[in-house]
Amino acid sequence: MPVHDARVIVIGSGAAGLNAAIHLVENGIDPEAMVILTDCWGGGTSYNAGSDKQTYYKLSISGEGKDSPVSMARDLFKGGSMHGDIALCEAAGSIEEFFHLVRLGVDFPKNQYGMYPGYRTDNDATQRATSVGPYTSRRMVEVLSKEIIERGVPIANHRLVVSLLVDEDGQQPSLHGAVAIHACVSDGDDHDIGDKGIDLNNLPFEIFRSNAIVLATGGPANIYKDSVYPIHHFCGHGIGLEAGATARNLAFMQYGIASKAFRWNLSGSYQQVIPAYYTIQGESGEKRDILRPHFDSMAQEAYNIFLKGYQWPFNPRRCDPRNSARSSLVDLIVYHHGVERGEKVFMDFRMNPWDINDEPLSLNELPSNAWEYLEASGAIQDTPIERLENMNPFAINVYKDHGLNLHESPLEIQVAVQHCNGGFSADTNWESVNLPGLFPVGEVNGSHGQHRPGGAALNAGQVGGLRAANAISKRMIDGSIHENGNGNFLKLATTKIQWLATLVKRSKFSHSPGIKASKRARTSIIDIQDAWAEIRNRMTRHGSIVRSIDSLKKETLVAWKLVKRIDDGLPAKTIRDLISLFRCRDAAITHRVILSAMTEQMIHDPGTKPCYLRVEQSLESRGNILEVLKEQGYMINDSRTGNRALSSTLVGNECHHELEPVRGIPAVKDWFEAIMKDRAG
């Protein structure tokens, strides 16, 4: 099998990984000594996801308001379960990375004086947010990709990394590389060999040897049935979890209203123009407003739809009926109709909610903050689609780009997972806390806590790439990261390939006539697509915005059994099947550990419920969640258990968890002359 040497491996081709690679080259690392491994160049979330005006969050550099890295760090930190030193690093590095993107060609809006104005975003009261429109992260990937190509960094496309090479014989584990499936052969052009049969004497594995790996595989995509992640983006968490890397805050997801046929966040101006929400009843085709029964007046319903614009992520504190502002009740109602009742729910920009209910309402009857916002935005027309045309026509064009015309038809919607605020646990250099040499950057890094300002994830990915690159470069110069010393590499690689070959062999022969499988294997065989469906349905039904301890305990055990069933051998005949098998296996491991973390969080940190409502009954037994909550009271977030972060480590077949107090924001008293002296030294 081919063995490739690289000083640094970057796994993933999204905005975070590409940025790390660029900074490594800028720091003097020979680009030809690096390699970017990606299963699909341009196929990740960064390039294929967005919202009405996808936000980049950074320190404010416009207007008269006062801002500072410490102030921004406090706003990141107060979201809960986030380490203060990491918050300070994200804040301090935000301007450097913002202007790095500007220099590379991201045209963030600026006024005639050179200032970059901002706006308010989710979970933030400042105006640090900026955007280049619905495709901000796509534009970032475009300029970063261009720079990567111009710098001459090798790109190994169509490589699916299936395992990391970790030596655990020393005092601490050491990283020695990665194993990938190569799904193409190349003679100048890539040729798809997906339909080729599996040859056990010529397996399509390649080994990449390196002591420094930047893991930039994004979030746990496609483990949910109801998801905003791009359909062709898959998990990458499993390889890190199986290698023993500790994760942090895996229970904390972001959920919100999104369209179904085309996966897209319906945040910001999509909500601020106040569209109608309804289901269609029976053969009559009657439209029934699903929100109206849960609000005291039409004005209150309209106001809470408006609030969803900058309160898009589901938050149980915004479900409390004692408050006039309870925008997350909208998510809960959509969840009830879509998941519990199995109905189709629609959002329609052609009509106002008061049109369906025949309750006339004038926009100036809304609370002053809503009316003044719409008036200032020039969005006081008669219908939501007219208001959207005036406020943000780009938001309409996004759907046109995907064959959907908001002037002609409604959108089918769902409560979907959009982001994981957890990921792998790393230090202030974005290096794994227990697997030296592994640098998780972007969404795969668990730097965020319970809540974060909208757009903070894009900033964190860029700052993380910078800090990881700086740490790797410094240690290569001082020799603490060696240039591929052999060590136990041959033994590690041989053992790993033998294990992978055994898994492939089981899959190849699991349904072959004439091959006598073991009793365990015969009773464990399922189809790959069935396994995918099981994972996604389980997460949407039990790991979403409504959770119960009993369900999570049960589903965690069943999820572990699924991993074992996959390892017994799912039927795979072609290379394409093999790729799907390993993607599914990664997702199975990932969802098993996430469910375990959700269970642990709910049992041992019961006061922390930032993204879900806790109920006693399972989905199958509780009936209507809205009625259940009226009976038992709305369980909203409290702080009785303190501000802690949950660490999770997969050790063999067991998930080990630990709740630890978060580190505070460092008290920094910089003295210029002292720092200048250190720099000179």
C-alpha positions in Angstrom: 0.0 0.0 0.0 1.2 3.5 -0.7 2.8 5.4 2.2 3.1 9.2 1.9 5.2 11.3 4.1 4.0 14.8 5.2 5.2 17.2 7.8 1.6 18.3 8.3 -1.7 16.7 7.3 -4.9 18.7 7.1 -8.0 16.6 7.0 -10.9 18.5 5.5 -11.2 21.3 2.9 -13.5 23.8 4.7 -12.8 27.3 5.7 -11.0 26.4 9.0 -8.7 23.7 7.6 -7.7 25.8 4.5 -6.9 28.7 6.7 -4.7 26.6 8.9 -2.8 25.4 5.8 -2.3 28.9 4.5 -0.9 30.2 7.9 1.5 27.2 8.0 2.9 28.3 4.6 3.0 31.9 5.7 5.0 30.7 8.7 7.6 29.1 6.5 6.5 25.5 6.3 7.3 24.1 2.8 3.9 23.8 1.1 5.1 20.6 -0.8 5.8 19.0 2.6 2.1 19.3 3.5 -1.0 17.6 2.2 -4.8 18.3 2.4 -6.9 15.2 2.5 -10.5 15.6 1.5 -13.2 13.2 0.4 -14.7 15.9 -1.8 -13.0 19.2 -2.7 -15.7 21.9 -2.2 -18.2 19.5 -0.6 -18.2 20.6 3.0 -20.5 22.7 5.1 -18.5 25.9 4.7 -19.0 25.9 1.0 -22.6 24.7 0.9 -24.4 26.2 4.0 -25.6 29.7 4.9 -28.6 31.7 6.0 -30.4 35.0 5.1 -27.2 36.9 5.7 -24.6 34.5 7.0 -22.8 36.2 9.9 -19.2 36.6 10.7 -18.7 37.7 14.3 -15.7 39.8 15.3 -14.6 42.7 17.4 -16.4 45.9 16.5 -14.3 48.3 14.4 -17.0 50.9 13.4 -19.0 53.7 15.0 -18.6 55.3 18.4 -19.2 52.2 20.6 -16.5 51.0 22.9 -15.2 47.4 22.4 -12.2 45.4 23.5 -11.0 41.8 23.4 -11.8 41.4 27.1 -15.3 42.7 26.5 -15.9 40.4 23.6 -14.4 37.5 25.6 -16.9 38.2 28.4 -19.8 38.0 25.9 -18.5 34.7 24.6 -17.9 33.4 28.1 -21.3 34.3 29.6 -22.9 31.8 27.2 -21.9 29.1 29.7 -19.6 26.1 29.7 -16.9 27.9 27.7 -13.3 28.3 29.0 -12.4 31.9 29.5 -8.9 31.7 28.1 -10.2 30.2 24.9 -12.8 33.0 24.7 -10.1 35.6 25.1 -8.1 34.0 22.3 -11.1 34.0 20.0 -11.8 37.6 20.7 -8.2 38.8 20.5 -7.6 37.0 17.2 -10.8 38.1 15.6 -9.5 41.3 14.0 -6.3 39.7 12.7 -8.3 36.9 11.0 -11.0 39.3 9.7 -8.4 41.4 7.9 -6.7 38.2 6.7 -9.9 37.4 4.9 -10.2 40.9 3.6 -6.7 40.8 2.2 -7.4 37.5 0.5 -10.5 39.0 -1.2 -13.6 38.7 1.0 -15.4 41.9 0.4 -17.0 42.7 3.7 -19.1 45.9 3.5 -17.4 49.1 4.5 -18.3 52.8 4.4 -16.6 55.7 2.6 -14.3 56.2 5.6 -13.0 52.7 5.7 -15.1 51.5 8.6 -16.8 48.1 8.6 -20.3 48.6 10.1 -22.0 45.7 12.0 -25.4 44.6 13.2 -26.9 42.6 16.0 -26.9 38.8 15.9 -28.2 35.8 18.0 -27.3 35.8 21.6 -25.6 39.2 21.5 -26.6 42.8 22.2 -23.7 44.5 20.4 -23.2 45.2 16.7 -20.1 43.0 16.0 -21.7 41.0 13.3 -20.9 41.4 9.6 -21.7 39.5 6.4 -21.2 39.4 2.6 -24.7 37.9 2.2 -26.2 34.4 2.4 -23.0 32.8 1.2 -20.4 34.3 3.5 -18.6 31.1 4.3 -18.7 30.0 0.7 -16.9 33.2 -0.3 -14.4 32.5 2.5 -13.8 29.0 1.0 -13.4 30.5 -2.5 -10.6 32.9 -1.5 -8.9 30.5 0.8 -9.0 27.7 -1.9 -7.5 30.1 -4.5 -4.7 31.0 -2.1 -4.0 27.3 -1.4 -3.7 26.5 -5.1 -1.5 29.5 -5.7 0.7 28.5 -2.8 1.1 25.0 -4.2 -0.2 23.0 -1.3 -0.9 19.4 -2.5 -4.5 18.4 -2.4 -5.3 14.7 -2.2 -8.9 14.7 -3.3 -11.4 11.7 -2.9 -9.6 10.5 0.2 -11.9 9.4 3.0 -9.9 9.2 6.3 -11.0 6.1 8.2 -8.5 5.9 11.0 -5.7 7.6 12.8 -2.4 5.9 13.7 -1.9 6.4 17.5 0.9 4.8 19.5 -0.2 4.2 23.1 2.9 2.4 24.4 4.6 5.5 25.8 3.8 7.7 28.8 1.4 9.6 26.6 -0.1 8.7 23.3 1.6 9.9 20.1 0.2 10.5 16.7 1.9 9.0 13.6 -0.5 9.5 10.7 -3.8 8.5 9.1 -5.3 5.8 6.9 -7.6 6.8 4.0 -9.6 5.1 1.3 -8.7 6.3 -2.1 -11.8 6.3 -4.2 -10.2 7.3 -7.5 -7.2 6.4 -9.7 -5.4 9.2 -11.5 -3.6 9.4 -14.8 -3.9 13.2 -15.2 -7.7 13.1 -14.5 -9.5 11.5 -11.6 -11.5 8.5 -12.6 -14.3 7.2 -10.4 -13.8 3.6 -9.5 -16.8 3.5 -7.1 -18.5 0.7 -9.0 -15.4 -1.5 -9.0 -15.7 -4.7 -7.0 -13.7 -5.1 -3.7 -10.4 -7.0 -4.2 -9.1 -8.2 -0.9 -5.6 -8.5 -2.4 -5.6 -4.9 -3.6 -7.5 -2.8 -1.0 -7.9 0.9 -1.8 -6.2 2.1 1.4 -3.4 4.7 1.6 -1.3 5.6 4.6 -0.2 9.2 5.3 2.6 9.5 7.8 2.9 12.6 10.0 3.2 13.7 13.6 1.0 16.7 13.2 -2.6 16.5 12.0 -5.1 19.4 11.6 -8.5 17.8 12.0 -11.0 20.1 10.2 -13.9 17.7 9.3 -16.7 20.0 10.5 -19.7 19.1 12.6 -21.5 15.7 13.2 -23.4 16.1 9.9 -26.1 13.8 8.8 -26.6 11.9 12.0 -29.9 13.7 12.2 -32.9 13.1 9.9 -34.0 16.7 10.4 -30.9 18.6 9.6 -29.6 21.8 7.9 -26.2 20.3 7.2 -25.6 19.8 3.5 -26.9 16.4 2.4 -23.5 15.3 1.1 -21.5 16.3 4.2 -20.7 13.4 6.5 -19.2 12.9 10.0 -15.6 12.9 10.8 -15.8 12.7 14.6 -15.6 8.9 14.8 -11.9 8.7 13.8 -10.9 11.1 16.6 -13.2 9.5 19.2 -11.9 6.0 18.3 -8.3 7.3 18.6 -9.1 8.3 22.2 -9.2 12.1 21.8 -11.3 13.7 24.5 -14.4 15.6 23.4 -16.1 18.5 25.2 -19.8 19.6 25.5 -21.1 17.1 22.9 -24.6 17.5 24.4 -24.9 21.1 23.2 -26.4 21.4 19.7 -28.1 24.3 18.0 -31.6 23.7 16.5 -33.9 26.0 14.6 -36.5 26.5 11.9 -35.2 25.4 8.5 -36.6 24.5 5.1 -36.8 20.8 4.3 -36.5 20.2 0.5 -33.6 22.6 0.3 -31.7 22.6 3.6 -31.3 26.2 4.7 -31.6 28.2 7.9 -34.8 30.3 8.0 -33.3 32.9 10.4 -32.9 36.7 10.3 -35.0 38.5 7.7 -36.9 35.3 6.8 -38.6 35.6 10.2 -38.5 39.4 10.6 -40.9 39.8 7.6 -43.4 37.8 9.6 -44.5 34.9 7.3 -47.4 32.6 8.0 -47.0 29.2 9.6 -49.6 26.5 8.9 -50.6 22.9 8.2 -53.0 21.9 5.5 -56.1 20.1 6.8 -57.5 17.0 4.9 -58.8 17.0 1.4 -60.4 20.4 1.7 -56.9 22.0 1.7 -57.8 24.4 4.5 -54.8 26.2 5.9 -54.7 26.2 9.7 -52.4 28.6 11.6 -50.5 26.3 14.1 -49.3 29.2 16.2 -52.4 31.2 16.9 -53.8 28.9 19.6 -50.7 29.3 21.7 -50.6 33.1 21.8 -53.0 35.6 23.5 -53.4 37.8 20.5 -52.5 38.1 16.8 -50.1 40.9 17.6 -48.3 38.7 20.1 -48.0 35.9 17.6 -46.6 38.2 14.9 -44.1 39.8 17.4 -42.7 36.4 18.4 -42.3 35.4 14.7 -40.4 38.6 14.3 -38.2 37.9 17.3 -37.2 34.5 15.7 -35.0 36.6 13.4 -32.3 37.2 16.0 -33.4 34.6 18.4 -33.2 31.8 15.9 -31.6 29.0 18.0 -34.1 27.1 20.2 -33.7 28.1 23.8 -36.1 26.7 26.5 -36.0 30.0 28.4 -37.9 31.5 25.5 -40.8 29.0 25.9 -42.0 30.4 29.2 -45.7 31.5 28.8 -45.2 34.1 31.6 -43.1 36.2 29.2 -44.5 38.1 26.2 -41.3 37.3 24.3 -41.3 33.5 23.9 -40.0 33.1 20.4 -38.8 29.5 20.9 -42.3 28.4 21.5 -42.6 28.6 17.7 -39.9 25.9 17.4 -41.7 23.7 19.9 -45.1 24.1 18.0 -43.4 23.1 14.7 -41.7 20.2 16.4 -45.1 19.0 17.9 -46.8 19.0 14.5 -43.8 17.7 12.5 -42.3 15.1 14.8 -45.0 14.1 17.3 -48.0 14.3 14.8 -46.1 13.5 11.6 -47.7 16.4 9.8 -46.2 18.6 7.1 -45.7 22.2 8.3 -45.3 25.1 5.9 -44.0 28.7 6.0 -45.6 31.0 3.4 -44.2 34.3 2.4 -47.2 35.1 0.3 -49.5 35.8 3.2 -49.5 37.2 6.7 -50.5 35.1 9.7 -53.4 37.5 10.3 -54.7 36.8 6.8 -55.3 33.1 7.6 -57.1 33.9 10.9 -59.0 36.9 9.5 -57.8 39.1 12.3 -56.6 42.3 10.7 -53.3 43.7 12.1 -51.3 46.7 11.1 -47.5 46.5 11.5 -47.4 49.7 13.6 -49.4 47.8 16.2 -46.4 45.7 16.9 -44.0 46.6 19.8 -41.9 49.6 19.1 -38.6 47.6 18.5 -40.2 45.5 15.8 -42.1 48.3 14.1 -39.1 50.7 14.1 -36.8 47.9 12.7 -39.2 47.2 9.8 -39.7 50.8 9.1 -36.0 51.6 9.1 -35.4 48.6 6.8 -38.1 49.9 4.4 -40.1 46.7 5.0 -43.6 47.9 5.7 -45.3 46.5 2.6 -48.5 44.5 2.7 -47.1 40.9 2.4 -44.0 39.1 3.8 -42.6 38.5 0.3 -42.8 42.2 -0.5 -41.2 43.0 2.8 -38.4 40.5 2.1 -37.8 41.9 -1.4 -37.1 45.3 0.2 -35.2 44.1 3.2 -33.1 41.3 1.7 -33.6 40.3 -1.9 -30.6 38.0 -1.7 -32.6 35.7 0.7 -35.1 35.2 -2.1 -32.5 34.5 -4.7 -30.9 31.7 -2.6 -34.1 29.7 -3.1 -34.3 30.6 -6.8 -30.8 29.2 -7.1 -32.2 25.9 -5.9 -35.4 25.9 -8.0 -37.8 27.2 -5.4 -39.8 30.4 -6.0 -41.0 32.0 -2.7 -43.5 34.1 -4.8 -45.3 31.0 -6.0 -45.2 28.4 -3.3 -44.7 27.9 0.5 -41.7 26.1 2.0 -42.1 22.9 4.0 -40.2 23.4 7.2 -38.8 21.5 10.2 -36.9 22.0 13.5 -33.5 21.0 12.3 -30.0 20.6 13.9 -27.7 23.3 12.5 -24.5 23.2 14.6 -22.8 21.3 17.4 -21.4 23.7 20.0 -19.3 20.8 21.3 -16.4 18.9 19.7 -12.9 17.8 20.6 -11.4 19.3 23.7 -8.4 21.4 22.9 -6.2 24.0 24.6 -5.5 27.7 23.6 -3.4 26.5 20.7 -6.3 24.3 19.5 -4.3 21.2 20.3 -6.1 18.1 21.7 -5.8 18.0 25.5 -4.8 14.4 25.5 -3.6 13.5 22.0 -0.5 15.6 21.2 -0.1 16.5 17.6 -3.9 16.5 16.8 -5.2 20.0 16.2 -9.0 20.1 15.8 -10.1 23.4 14.2 -13.5 24.6 13.1 -16.8 23.0 14.2 -15.0 19.8 15.1 -13.4 21.8 17.9 -15.5 22.1 21.1 -14.5 25.6 22.0 -18.1 26.8 22.2 -20.3 26.4 25.3 -24.0 26.3 25.8 -24.8 29.4 23.8 -22.8 31.5 21.4 -23.4 34.7 19.3 -24.4 33.9 15.8 -21.3 33.9 13.5 -18.9 33.2 16.4 -18.3 29.8 14.8 -16.8 31.2 11.6 -14.5 33.5 13.7 -13.5 30.6 15.9 -12.6 28.4 12.9 -10.3 31.1 11.5 -8.7 32.0 14.8 -8.3 28.3 15.6 -6.5 27.7 12.3 -4.2 30.6 13.0 -3.3 29.5 16.5 -2.9 25.9 15.5 -0.6 26.9 12.6 1.5 29.1 14.8 1.9 26.3 17.4 2.8 23.7 14.8 5.3 26.0 13.1 7.0 27.0 16.3 7.4 23.4 17.4 8.8 22.3 14.1 11.4 25.0 14.3 12.4 24.0 17.9 12.3 20.3 17.0 9.5 19.2 19.4 7.5 18.0 16.4 9.9 15.7 14.5 10.0 15.0 10.8 8.4 11.5 10.8 10.7 9.5 13.0 9.9 5.8 12.3 9.3 4.8 15.9 6.6 2.1 16.0 5.1 3.3 12.7 5.5 0.1 10.8 3.9 -2.0 13.6 1.1 0.6 14.0 0.3 0.7 10.3 0.4 -3.1 9.9 -1.9 -3.7 12.8 -4.3 -1.0 11.6 -4.4 -2.3 8.0 -5.0 -5.9 9.2 -7.9 -4.8 11.3 -9.4 -2.7 8.5 -8.9 -5.7 6.1 -10.8 -7.9 8.5 -13.7 -5.5 8.6 -13.7 -5.3 4.8 -13.6 -9.1 4.5 -16.6 -9.5 6.8 -18.6 -7.0 4.7 -17.6 -8.5 1.4 -18.7 -12.0 2.4 -21.6 -11.2 4.8 -24.2 -12.0 2.1 -22.2 -14.2 -0.2 -23.7 -17.6 -1.0 -21.7 -20.6 0.1 -19.9 -18.7 2.9 -20.8 -20.0 6.3 -21.0 -16.9 8.6 -20.9 -17.2 12.4 -24.2 -17.3 14.3 -23.5 -13.8 15.6 -22.9 -12.4 12.2 -25.9 -14.1 10.7 -28.2 -12.5 13.3 -26.4 -9.1 13.0 -26.5 -8.4 9.3 -28.4 -5.3 8.2 -28.3 -3.0 5.2 -26.1 0.1 5.1 -29.1 2.3 4.3 -31.0 0.8 7.1 -28.2 1.6 9.5 -28.1 5.2 8.3 -31.9 5.5 8.8 -31.6 4.1 12.3 -29.0 6.6 13.3 -30.8 9.6 11.9 -34.3 8.7 13.2 -32.8 8.0 16.6 -31.1 11.4 16.9 -34.1 13.4 15.6 -36.6 11.5 17.9 -34.5 11.3 21.1 -31.6 13.8 20.8 -33.4 17.0 19.7 -35.1 19.9 21.5 -37.1 17.5 23.7 -35.3 14.9 25.7 -36.0 12.4 28.4 -33.4 10.5 30.6 -35.1 7.1 30.1 -35.1 7.4 26.3 -31.5 8.6 26.2 -30.3 5.7 28.4 -32.1 3.2 26.2 -31.1 4.7 22.9 -27.4 4.9 24.0 -27.3 1.1 24.6 -29.0 0.4 21.3 -26.6 2.8 19.5 -23.7 0.8 20.9 -25.2 -2.4 19.6 -25.5 -0.8 16.2 -21.7 -0.1 16.2 -21.1 -3.8 17.0 -23.5 -4.9 14.2 -21.7 -2.8 11.7 -18.3 -4.3 12.8 -19.8 -7.7 12.3 -20.0 -6.8 8.7 -22.6 -4.9 6.6 -23.0 -6.1 3.0 -20.5 -4.2 0.7 -19.7 -5.3 -2.8 -18.1 -2.3 -4.4 -15.7 0.5 -3.5 -18.7 2.9 -3.3 -20.3 0.5 -0.8 -17.1 0.4 1.2 -17.0 4.2 1.4 -20.6 4.3 2.6 -19.8 1.6 5.1 -17.0 3.6 6.7 -19.0 6.8 6.7 -21.8 5.0 8.4 -19.5 3.5 10.9 -18.1 6.9 11.8 -21.6 8.2 12.2 -22.6 5.3 14.4 -19.6 5.8 16.7 -20.3 9.5 16.8 -24.0 9.3 17.7 -23.3 6.6 20.3 -20.9 9.0 22.2 -23.1 12.0 21.7 -26.1 10.2 23.1 -24.0 9.0 26.1 -22.9 12.6 26.7 -26.5 13.9 26.5 -27.5 11.3 29.1 -24.6 12.2 31.4 -25.4 15.9 31.1 -29.0 15.4 31.9 -28.3 13.2 34.9 -25.4 14.9 36.5 -25.9 18.5 35.4 -29.7 18.8 35.5 -29.8 22.6 35.8 -28.1 23.1 32.4 -30.6 22.8 29.6 -29.5 25.4 27.0 -30.9 23.8 23.8 -33.5 21.3 25.0 -36.5 20.8 27.2 -36.4 17.9 29.7 -39.5 15.8 30.1 -40.1 12.6 32.0 -42.0 10.7 29.3 -40.5 9.3 26.1 -41.7 10.4 22.7 -43.8 7.2 22.4 -45.6 7.8 25.7 -45.9 11.5 26.2 -48.3 12.6 23.5 -48.5 16.3 23.0 -45.4 18.1 24.4 -47.3 21.3 24.6 -49.9 19.8 26.9 -47.3 17.9 28.9 -45.4 21.1 29.6 -48.6 22.8 30.9 -49.1 20.0 33.3 -45.6 19.7 34.7 -44.5 23.3 34.3 -42.0 24.8 31.8 -38.6 23.5 32.8 -36.4 26.4 32.0 -32.6 26.8 32.5 -31.2 27.6 35.9 -27.7 27.8 37.3 -28.0 25.5 40.4 -25.3 23.2 39.1 -22.8 25.9 38.2 -20.8 26.7 35.1 -19.2 23.4 34.0 -18.0 21.7 30.9 -18.5 18.0 30.2 -15.6 16.0 28.9 -16.2 12.7 27.1 -13.6 10.1 26.1 -14.1 6.7 24.4 -11.9 4.1 26.0 -12.3 0.8 24.3 -16.0 0.1 24.5 -16.8 2.5 27.4 -17.6 6.2 27.4 -16.0 8.0 30.2 -17.4 11.4 31.2 -16.3 14.2 33.6 -17.8 17.5 34.6 -15.3 20.2 35.3 -15.5 23.9 36.3 -14.6 26.1 33.4 -11.5 28.3 33.6 -12.3 32.0 33.9 -11.1 34.8 31.7 -7.4 35.5 32.5 -6.7 38.8 34.3 -4.4 40.3 31.7 -2.2 43.3 32.7 0.0 43.8 29.7 3.0 46.1 29.9 4.2 47.1 26.5 7.9 47.3 27.4 7.9 43.9 29.1 6.3 42.2 26.1 8.7 44.0 23.7 11.6 42.8 25.8 10.3 39.2 25.7 9.8 39.5 22.0 13.4 40.7 21.5 14.7 37.9 23.7 
